[in-house]
Structures are given as structure tokens and as C-alpha cells.
Amino acid sequence: MTGGSLSLSQISVRRSGRAILSIDDLTIPAGAFVGIIGTNGAGKTTLLKTCAGLIAPAQGTVQIDDVDLGRLGPWARCRLRKRIGYIPQSTEYNAELPFTVREVVAMGRTSLKPLLVRLDRQDYAVVDRWIETLGLGSRRDQTFRSLSGGEQQKVLIARAMAQDPEILMLDEPCANLDFNWKHQISEIIEQLYRQTNVTILMVSHETGVLPPACERIVLFREGRIVADGTPDVVLSTEVLRRAYDGAFRVVVAEGRRYTVNAESEGDR
Ligand SMILES: Nc1ncnc2c1ncn2[C@@H]1O[C@H](COP(=O)(O)OP(=O)(O)OP(=O)(O)O)[C@@H](O)[C@H]1O
């Protein structure tokens, strides 16, 4: 597995007559771990979907390695998409479908195969390896819909990894999880990153779930990048207060950066 690079230039995505994402230039080298943060509606999900080729920008280019997504025909674009593991927000997938854990993880593998070609033993070995890696061995034959939210996130990560992606995009993988599960999922993402060369883009509202391996943060507001740099620069009290108009401060613990309410402590 080798990571892929991403490059966006002069991007404009428009909906209902307004620009919801405008990026002059954003380059993510192969093997980078980039955290994407920003206010509600800032364009984070739109960014991931644009990078994954799910949304076509009105203007500008998206390149994966040296391939310009906009110049590809539908089949070539489909093939390129297989290099991307995309885990949508939990509100965007149907958790009610009656598939087992193994079947869901196998879907990651099926997406690599030509139409109607069955998975072989080697494919299932990969599927089972990722099920074990994510600690889901005892859940293998359980239905996806019967799992807890945290277990479902693990299954979706296993499905994306079974696809052997070069780029992994996670849209708020820790949303709606209790603090213990948030921590577990965050640790798993960090381990995956350290064990593979996959490039990671991770959207999160909570800065504390971005693992220490995430060495670059891109901050969005109203469809634009307002800061891009190392966590100590972007996840600073000053930068975040300006972007979010909030009364909070940043505290650092165990290599992670958390925001805490400052108003009650009188240090606004
Ligand atoms: N199909 C659409 N039609 C009209 N507006 C849209 C459409 N899709 C997205 N938008 C708008 O674009 C903006 C960016 O949406 P996006 O989902 O990318 O934001 P986000 O940063 O991921 O938000 P959140 O943190 O709340 O999930 C929002 O204001 C949203 O309402």
C-alpha cells in the first residue's frame, strides 16, 4: 500500500447560486495525515466529496497523483475512485440494511473487482484480516444494524481498508460516540496510519480526537481555508477564537489539543 497525493487548484463548488467551497490551492503530499476542521457548513464534507470525485466542481482541477479527475471518462473515474476509501458521516449511510459485518467489509473488496466477478480466497483472507485487526472477530456474523455506533464505525474503517486505499477520507468518524469509543476509534486511525502508507484526510469538530500523528490542520470557514499549518499553530486559542467567534481556549494533554470553555474561568 502506498499513499496517494492530492492537489486542488482554483476550485469553486456552487450550490443554489452560491459558492460553498472556494480553494485557490491545496496540496496534500502522499503519506500525509491532515485534519480538516471548521464551523458548521464551512464546506468540509464538500471538500471530501470533491476530492473523492463524488462532486464535480464548477471550476478548477482536482488531481490525484498526476491524474486530473475532470479529464477522466466515467469508467476511468470509477477506477480511480477505488483508490480512495471514503467513510461518510453516519447520517449519510443506511445502517438498516440487513448485511453481516463480513458482508459489509467484503463490499470494500468487491469494489476492486470487475462487475460480476466473485471474491476469491485471497480476497476473503484480506477481509478477515481487517475484521481481526479492528477487533471485530466475535462480531463477524452479526448484522451491521445490530452493532453499536462505535462498532459500526470500526466496520466501515475495515471496509475502507479492505479496499487497499491509497487515500483514506473520514468524515467525523467519532461523531455520536461516547468518550471511550471516541478514544478507541482515534487510536485505531492512528495505528492504521502508522502501519500503512495511506494518506489520511480526517474531518472532525472535536480537535481532541485528531491523533498526534495528524501533523497538519486545515481550518475552513464559509467555504474558504482560513488557516493551514501544524497543530500548534492552527489549534491555538487565538486562531480558533477568530475563526469560531467563541470564548474558549485550547489545552494540550497527551499530545492532543482540546478546546475548553473560557468564559466561566474569566480568562476571555
Ligand atoms: N445540495 C446542496 N444544495 C444547497 N446547498 C448545499 C448543498 N450541499 C451542501 N450545501 C451547503 O453547502 C455548505 C457546506 O456544506 P458541507 O456539508 O460541506 O459543510 P460541513 O462543513 O461539512 O458542515 P457540518 O460541519 O455542519 O457537517 C452548507 O451551507 C450546506 O448547506
The ligand as a Tripos MOL2 file, in Angstrom:
@<TRIPOS>MOLECULE
LIG
   31    33     1     0     0
SMALL
NO_CHARGES

@<TRIPOS>ATOM
      1 N1        -27.0020   20.2150   -2.4990 N.pl3     1 LIG1
      2 C1        -26.8900   21.3770   -1.8500 C.ar      1 LIG1
      3 N2        -27.7050   22.4280   -2.1240 N.ar      1 LIG1
      4 C2        -27.5940   23.6110   -1.4680 C.ar      1 LIG1
      5 N3        -26.6670   23.8370   -0.5040 N.ar      1 LIG1
      6 C3        -25.8360   22.8200   -0.2000 C.ar      1 LIG1
      7 C4        -25.8900   21.5410   -0.8410 C.ar      1 LIG1
      8 N4        -24.9390   20.7490   -0.3250 N.ar      1 LIG1
      9 C5        -24.3080   21.4850    0.6050 C.ar      1 LIG1
     10 N5        -24.8500   22.7170    0.6870 N.ar      1 LIG1
     11 C6        -24.4290   23.8160    1.6040 C.3       1 LIG1
     12 O1        -23.0320   23.9580    1.4920 O.3       1 LIG1
     13 C7        -22.4690   24.3190    2.7430 C.3       1 LIG1
     14 C8        -21.3320   23.3850    3.0750 C.3       1 LIG1
     15 O2        -21.8650   22.1110    3.3910 O.3       1 LIG1
     16 P1        -20.9350   20.9520    3.9900 P.3       1 LIG1
     17 O3        -21.8090   19.7850    4.2750 O.co2     1 LIG1
     18 O4        -19.7890   20.7320    3.0990 O.co2     1 LIG1
     19 O5        -20.4380   21.6400    5.3390 O.3       1 LIG1
     20 P2        -19.6530   20.9950    6.5660 P.3       1 LIG1
     21 O6        -18.5040   21.8870    6.8620 O.co2     1 LIG1
     22 O7        -19.3280   19.5620    6.3170 O.co2     1 LIG1
     23 O8        -20.7560   21.1490    7.6980 O.3       1 LIG1
     24 P3        -21.0230   20.3550    9.0810 P.3       1 LIG1
     25 O9        -19.8380   20.6060    9.9530 O.co2     1 LIG1
     26 O10       -22.2380   21.0470    9.6080 O.co2     1 LIG1
     27 O11       -21.2430   18.9170    8.7520 O.co2     1 LIG1
     28 C9        -23.6090   24.3080    3.7510 C.3       1 LIG1
     29 O12       -24.0370   25.6300    3.9740 O.3       1 LIG1
     30 C10       -24.6920   23.4890    3.0550 C.3       1 LIG1
     31 O13       -25.9770   23.9070    3.4320 O.3       1 LIG1
@<TRIPOS>BOND
     1     1     2 1
     2     2     3 ar
     3     2     7 ar
     4     3     4 ar
     5     4     5 ar
     6     5     6 ar
     7     6     7 ar
     8     6    10 ar
     9     7     8 ar
    10     8     9 ar
    11     9    10 ar
    12    10    11 1
    13    11    12 1
    14    11    30 1
    15    12    13 1
    16    13    14 1
    17    13    28 1
    18    14    15 1
    19    15    16 1
    20    16    17 2
    21    16    18 1
    22    16    19 1
    23    19    20 1
    24    20    21 2
    25    20    22 1
    26    20    23 1
    27    23    24 1
    28    24    25 2
    29    24    26 1
    30    24    27 1
    31    28    29 1
    32    28    30 1
    33    30    31 1
@<TRIPOS>SUBSTRUCTURE
     1 LIG1         1 GROUP 0 **** ****
